[in-house]
Amino acid sequence: MQIIENFNDYKVLYLGNYKKIESWNGFILDRPETSAIWTKENSDIKVDAIYKRSNTGGGSWTILNKKLNKPWQIKYNNLTFNLKLMGFKHTGLFPEQSYNWDYLINLIKKQTRQVKVLNLFAYTGGATIACASVNASVVHVDSSRGMIDWAKENLRSSNLENKNVRFIVDDVKKFVKREIRRNNKYDIIIMDPPTFGRGNKNEIWNIEKDLYSLVDDCSRLLSNNPLLFLINSYSNNIDKTMIENILNLTVNKKYSGLIYGDELGFKVENSNLIMPCGIFVRWEQKNK
């Protein structure tokens, strides 16, 4: 497991009894956590907001600090992200992805050419902003207009609005098919696919049915000298080995490289516990 230890504005303070308590730049949130299946003495940490799931699905926030009625910011090195409490327990950022941001930044900085990046299911733009910060050219695709607007706001907050980033609201599968017809090519492809999703025009995404064909299509978008193909997953239906197999059958069949996958996690403050935070698998060029 890759343990993230340098995200100073984010800390996991407590983990147990199916919940986690986290500090997001000083604001303390109490959220459900399905991996915390053990009984642990309840924490007396004072929290600013609590998310409770509903028996009928979904859930809601109870806000105890009025300052959380509006967005706030969190920083990671020179990157700034805007946060807010969302209906499905999220804040608009997955801090564990900072591991991949660092990897992307270091890889792009080594290149002597401008690197072209395609970020699919790009959400609020963490990877987009990381790549833009080292002058990569980025195409950012998400089916939600709201997420695209949020990503643009994060880009502005990080003082990167003048970088070469193209934002596209579209169904990922349809966009990739069009890019193949256009013969567009990318040096790095990133995707963070949900387990299930529905686009603005009622397009259906199902990770078990659609991931292989999407990765296969995306392999046709790689440049003649590709650097990286990165897949993140939080789905219980897809494990690391399944993604490694998909990359072996697609990308690695066309471009012989190295495939590596692992879990991501955070240490829990003042304990020996680790909070698991999903997986990543990457194909990368040999001797990149």
C-alpha positions, 0 to 999 in steps of 0.5 A, spaced: 500 500 500 502 507 498 501 511 504 500 518 503 504 522 508 505 529 505 498 532 505 498 537 510 491 540 510 488 533 510 488 528 516 484 522 518 483 523 526 479 517 527 477 510 524 472 505 527 464 503 528 463 504 520 465 511 520 471 516 519 473 523 522 477 527 518 480 534 518 479 538 512 484 544 513 481 545 520 474 543 519 472 536 522 467 532 518 464 525 521 462 521 515 461 513 514 466 509 512 464 502 510 471 499 511 471 501 518 468 494 520 471 494 527 468 496 534 472 502 537 471 506 543 467 512 540 471 519 539 470 525 543 473 529 537 468 535 536 466 535 529 463 541 524 458 537 520 456 529 520 453 525 514 448 520 516 445 515 511 438 514 510 434 508 510 431 509 503 438 511 500 442 517 500 443 521 506 444 528 508 449 533 512 447 536 519 452 542 519 454 544 526 459 550 524 455 555 520 462 556 516 460 550 512 454 553 509 459 555 504 465 553 500 472 553 503 479 551 500 484 546 501 491 546 499 496 541 496 503 544 495 502 549 490 495 547 488 488 549 491 482 546 491 475 548 493 471 544 497 463 544 499 459 539 502 455 534 497 449 530 497 452 524 497 457 525 503 463 527 498 467 534 499 469 534 491 476 532 492 479 525 494 486 527 497 489 520 496 489 522 489 495 526 491 500 520 490 498 520 483 498 527 482 505 527 484 507 521 480 504 525 474 508 531 475 514 528 476 513 524 470 511 530 466 517 534 468 522 529 465 520 530 458 523 535 453 516 535 449 510 538 451 506 532 454 498 531 451 494 528 457 487 526 456 483 526 463 476 522 463 471 522 468 475 527 470 470 530 476 473 536 479 480 536 476 485 534 481 489 530 476 488 536 470 490 541 475 496 537 477 498 536 470 497 543 468 501 546 473 507 543 469 505 545 463 502 539 460 496 540 455 490 537 458 483 535 455 478 534 461 472 530 460 466 529 464 459 528 463 457 533 468 456 541 467 457 542 474 463 538 475 466 542 469 465 548 472 468 546 479 474 544 475 475 551 472 474 554 479 479 550 482 484 551 476 483 559 477 484 558 484 491 555 483 492 561 478 493 556 472 487 559 468 492 561 463 494 554 462 492 549 456 486 546 458 480 544 454 474 542 458 469 538 455 462 536 457 460 529 454 459 522 455 466 519 455 465 513 451 462 517 445 467 522 446 473 517 445 469 514 439 470 521 436 477 522 438 479 515 434 475 518 428 479 525 429 485 521 429 487 525 436 493 522 440 495 523 447 501 521 451 498 520 458 491 517 459 487 518 466 481 515 468 477 515 474 471 511 472 465 510 477 461 503 478 455 506 475 453 512 472 448 516 467 450 521 462 446 528 461 442 524 455 441 518 459 447 514 457 449 508 461 456 507 464 457 500 468 464 499 470 463 491 469 460 491 462 464 497 459 471 498 462 474 493 458 472 496 451 473 503 453 480 502 455 481 498 448 478 504 445 483 509 449 489 504 447 488 507 440 488 514 442 495 513 445 501 517 441 507 513 438 511 514 444 506 514 450 508 515 457 502 513 462 495 510 462 493 510 469 486 507 472 483 509 479 478 505 482 473 505 488 469 500 485 468 493 490 466 490 483 473 491 480 480 489 483 487 490 482 488 484 478 482 485 473 485 492 471 492 489 470 489 484 466 485 489 462 491 493 461 495 487 459 490 485 454 490 492 451 495 497 452 501 492 453 499 488 447 500 494 443 506 498 447 510 493 451 511 497 458 511 496 465 504 495 469 504 496 476 498 497 481 497 498 489 492 500 494 492 507 497 491 509 504 492 514 510 495 513 517 490 514 522 492 520 527 495 517 534 494 510 532 497 504 528 491 504 523 490 505 516 484 507 512 484 504 505 482 509 499 481 505 493 486 502 488 490 505 482 493 501 476 498 504 471 501 502 465 508 506 463 513 506 458 519 502 460 525 507 461 520 513 461 
